[in-house]
């Protein structure tokens, strides 16, 4: 499915692959509801975070491979998916920012400018 879809294409997809189209539409709607709830208010933010974390868990769990034991601890793909989901979008974003800073030495999002005289 492309990023710009017409109503006729949506109806065609719905009749040709109903189960897959409904899955994609529900994922997109849940993602948008979670993003909207991330707005104002603590309760809305927590509900939005819950929706996003659950979506992260269910979307990445099938793609995580079985890894060998780490320091004698065996982690299942489900446990790894739970850890990533509990980190949430804020935690994952911070890990990525740390990795970028460590690799490049540049702090993303920083507005500091070097003054060279």
BELDARA-V168425 format. One record per residue. N is the residue number from 0. RES is the residue in one small letter. OMEGA is omega as a letter, one per 40 degrees, with the letter a starting at -180 (none if undefined). NEAR is the number of other ideal C-beta (glycine too) atoms within 8 Angstrom. Layout:
BEGIN
n->[N/N]
res->[RES/RES]
omega->[OMEGA/OMEGA]
near->[NEAR/NEAR]
END
This chain:
BEGIN
n->[0/1/2/3/4/5/6/7/8/9/10/11/12/13/14/15/16/17/18/19/20/21/22/23/24/25/26/27/28/29/30/31/32/33/34/35/36/37/38/39/40/41/42/43/44/45/46/47/48/49/50/51/52/53/54/55/56/57/58/59/60/61/62/63/64/65/66/67/68/69/70/71/72/73/74/75/76/77/78/79/80/81/82/83/84/85/86/87/88/89/90/91/92/93/94/95/96/97/98/99/100/101/102/103/104/105/106/107/108/109/110/111/112/113/114/115/116]
res->[x/x/x/x/x/x/x/x/x/x/x/x/x/x/x/x/x/x/x/x/x/x/x/x/x/x/x/x/x/x/x/x/x/x/x/x/x/x/x/x/x/x/x/x/x/x/x/x/x/x/x/x/x/x/x/x/x/x/x/x/x/x/x/x/x/x/x/x/x/x/x/x/x/x/x/x/x/x/x/x/x/x/x/x/x/x/x/x/x/x/x/x/x/x/x/x/x/x/x/x/x/x/x/x/x/x/x/x/x/x/x/x/x/x/x/x/x]
omega->[a/a/i/a/i/i/a/i/i/i/i/i/a/i/a/i/a/a/a/a/i/i/a/a/i/i/i/a/i/i/i/i/i/i/i/a/i/a/a/i/a/a/i/a/a/i/i/i/i/i/a/i/i/i/i/a/a/a/a/a/a/a/i/a/i/a/i/i/a/a/i/a/i/i/i/i/i/i/i/i/i/i/i/a/i/i/i/a/a/a/i/i/i/i/i/i/i/a/i/i/a/a/a/a/a/i/a/i/a/i/i/i/i/i/i/i/none]
near->[5/4/3/4/8/6/5/6/9/10/8/8/11/10/6/6/7/8/6/7/11/9/8/9/8/8/10/8/8/10/10/8/10/13/9/8/11/10/8/4/6/5/6/11/12/8/9/15/12/8/12/14/11/9/12/13/12/7/8/11/10/4/6/8/5/4/6/3/7/7/4/4/6/4/8/7/9/7/8/11/13/9/8/11/12/8/9/11/8/7/9/10/8/8/9/8/11/8/8/10/11/6/6/6/4/7/7/7/5/6/4/5/4/4/4/3/2]
END
